């Protein structure tokens, strides 16, 4: 028997649909939902492994900044997966608007954005051969975080 459980998670996405076998209650703290601190998921013990890994991954991102957003996480993972990616490519890959990408990259660089200190996990450098383009590269804690998240994502597979 399979059960579908749907939850509304406005800070992350419109809806989250999970299909699970057998019913067992687990509590997963959602670090991306700010004040909507937690939601419950019905699942089996087999699914508990990926839920635990997801919780560890979210905790790793929160070490960078306690209020990191889903969009910032998405951009960081894209930069880690393709060092030197341009903001245009980030926009195409994530579906985020150019202005959003620019703001996120500024926040993750040492520059910061609108009185917010930069996180210094991304370095923005010119692309050889085209002075208009800027490549995004993880540096320092950004590289460490990406390696840790990669390790957690592949654990148990």
Secondary structure, DSSP 8 states (H G I E B T S, - for coil): -EEEEEE--TTT-S-EEEEEES--EEEEE-TTSTTS-EEEEE--GGGHHHHHHHHHHHHHHHHH-TT--HHHHHHHHHHHHSTTEEHHHHHHHH---HHHHHHHHHHHSSS-BTTB-----EEEEEETTEEEEEEEEE-THHHHHHHHHHHHHHTT-
